Amino acid sequence: MASRLLPARVRPHIAAIYAFARIADDFADEGDRSQQARIDLLDDWQGRLHAAAAGTVIQDGSDAAAIFTALGETLRARQLDVQLFEDLLSAFRQDVLVTRYETWEDLLDYCRRSANPIGRLVLGVNGYRDPRLDAQSDAICTALQLTNFWQDVERDWHKGRVYVPLALARSYGAAEADLAAGRLTPAWAAALGDVARRTRVLFQQGRPLPNAVSGRLRWELRATWLGGVRILDRVERSGFDVFRRRPKLGWIDALPIGFRMIAWSSES
């Protein structure tokens, strides 16, 4: 495993990755563009990615040119896998085209491409090359995204999306008509309880990761893990009724999270 980079050297690489992903995500989700217009923008982003990976950034004076100039330098300097960026673009296209997932496995495959690449890229930028750490990172990233889905059931419904797998919802007798009416029925509470339990298992699978890295990244991963679990706790304590109030973190959570970051090694 390579040694950790100094934070000052890491920061520009993380910024380049964030800019790539943030803008592509906006192509898929923001504004009132047509479906085809969103796909066209993502296709252009992919063409620019390929050019940057080949060392020939498209210099057209746009903000995109600056982003891909930086991203190309990051790809070369940190020897990152371009497939991880391809996976992100694949997931963003799926955001445009897909609004329901039939099975748990379908949803996990989406998370594999939409969330997990970010964790792997952060590890790569920090100099870590270890399949075991990648797997732990994948578990945390998937758990974080799933937690966001259960936190935002109402918001996603208004965007036309349902992330609870349809087969699982049907098995509990949960109907979308109740989401449309803003009702949390016992059936939906049971379905959400099921997916929350699965999500918690993923958090536990990823828990060893922070102690396997060093420096600032260790603390950042502890805070990320603790914040995600704390939101999941609140979703569960609300009885999954996110229609009345969306569970979220605030300034009051900083102290307990900070304490648990320090006490991390002694926790089970």
Secondary structure by P-SEA (a helix, b strand, c coil): cccccccccaaaaaaaaaaaaaaaaaaaccccccaaaaaaaaaaaaaaaaaaaaccccccccaaaaaaaaaaaaaaaccccaaaaaaaaaaaaaaacccccccaaaaaaaaacccaaaaaaaaaaaccccaaaaaaaaaaaaaaaaaaaaacaaaaaaaccccccaaaaaaacccccccccccccaaaaaaaaaaaaaaaaaaaaacccccccccaaaaaaaaaaaaaaaaaaaaaaaccccccccccccccaaaaaaaaaaaccccc
